[in-house]
Amino acid sequence: MSLDTVVEDIKGQAHARADEIGEDAEERAEELLEAAREDADRIRDEAEESVEREIEQEREQRLSAAELEAKQERLEARRELLERVHDRVEAELAALEGERREELTAALLDAAAAEFDAGNDVSVYCRPDDAELVASLCAEYDGFDQAGEYDCLGGVVVESEASRVRINNTFDSILDDVWEDNLQTVSENLFEQ
């Protein structure tokens, strides 16, 4: 074998080996490229899922906030309506006149009088507009005197120093008790679902 033949043979082997290495490198590069594509697809899918979750969370938070705000507005509107109803009842009580006012005031004074012993000096207070009415009603009870004014819608406040008892039988106190006891019913009637 001549040197040229050996050189050619080595060159042939080197080229074959180079071709083999090139093919292996191309195969490896293709595998790496495919793995990179798979990683990129996985990362993109995860990012899309993450963004979709964030969007859904944001949507749910905004929806919850809007529902809460709407509920608060409904409750505020209901509270305002209940206040208007209460104010209207107060106005109607304050506007009572004639026999109806006299009947109610007499009934409240009579209920209070039952709490005091006979012969006690009892002071009766009322709104300024009812002073004359209350003075005439006090004349029916021994020891009862119309003693002054009380800021109220009507009715009486009755007290005795001797028994240290004070009874608030005003329209205001009765309304407050009735209102508190019946607020649920009033609310249900106004806001039937």
Secondary structure in CASP SS format (residue, H / E / C, confidence):
PFRMAT SS
TARGET T0000
AUTHOR 0000-0000-0000
METHOD secondary structure of the structure
MODEL  1
M C 1.00
S C 1.00
L H 1.00
D H 1.00
T H 1.00
V H 1.00
V H 1.00
E H 1.00
D H 1.00
I H 1.00
K H 1.00
G H 1.00
Q H 1.00
A H 1.00
H H 1.00
A H 1.00
R H 1.00
A H 1.00
D H 1.00
E H 1.00
I H 1.00
G H 1.00
E H 1.00
D H 1.00
A H 1.00
E H 1.00
E H 1.00
R H 1.00
A H 1.00
E H 1.00
E H 1.00
L H 1.00
L H 1.00
E H 1.00
A H 1.00
A H 1.00
R H 1.00
E H 1.00
D H 1.00
A H 1.00
D H 1.00
R H 1.00
I H 1.00
R H 1.00
D H 1.00
E H 1.00
A H 1.00
E H 1.00
E H 1.00
S H 1.00
V H 1.00
E H 1.00
R H 1.00
E H 1.00
I H 1.00
E H 1.00
Q H 1.00
E H 1.00
R H 1.00
E H 1.00
Q H 1.00
R H 1.00
L H 1.00
S H 1.00
A H 1.00
A H 1.00
E H 1.00
L H 1.00
E H 1.00
A H 1.00
K H 1.00
Q H 1.00
E H 1.00
R H 1.00
L H 1.00
E H 1.00
A H 1.00
R H 1.00
R H 1.00
E H 1.00
L H 1.00
L H 1.00
E H 1.00
R H 1.00
V H 1.00
H H 1.00
D H 1.00
R H 1.00
V H 1.00
E H 1.00
A H 1.00
E H 1.00
L H 1.00
A H 1.00
A H 1.00
L C 1.00
E C 1.00
G H 1.00
E H 1.00
R H 1.00
R H 1.00
E H 1.00
E H 1.00
L H 1.00
T H 1.00
A H 1.00
A H 1.00
L H 1.00
L H 1.00
D H 1.00
A H 1.00
A H 1.00
A H 1.00
A C 1.00
E C 1.00
F C 1.00
D C 1.00
A C 1.00
G C 1.00
N C 1.00
D C 1.00
V E 1.00
S E 1.00
V E 1.00
Y E 1.00
C E 1.00
R C 1.00
P H 1.00
D H 1.00
D H 1.00
A H 1.00
E H 1.00
L H 1.00
V H 1.00
A H 1.00
S H 1.00
L H 1.00
C H 1.00
A C 1.00
E C 1.00
Y C 1.00
D C 1.00
G C 1.00
F E 1.00
D E 1.00
Q E 1.00
A E 1.00
G E 1.00
E E 1.00
Y C 1.00
D C 1.00
C C 1.00
L C 1.00
G C 1.00
G E 1.00
V E 1.00
V E 1.00
V E 1.00
E E 1.00
S E 1.00
E C 1.00
A C 1.00
S C 1.00
R C 1.00
V E 1.00
R E 1.00
I E 1.00
N E 1.00
N E 1.00
T E 1.00
F H 1.00
D H 1.00
S H 1.00
I H 1.00
L H 1.00
D H 1.00
D H 1.00
V H 1.00
W H 1.00
E H 1.00
D H 1.00
N H 1.00
L H 1.00
Q H 1.00
T H 1.00
V H 1.00
S H 1.00
E H 1.00
N H 1.00
L H 1.00
F C 1.00
E C 1.00
Q C 1.00
END
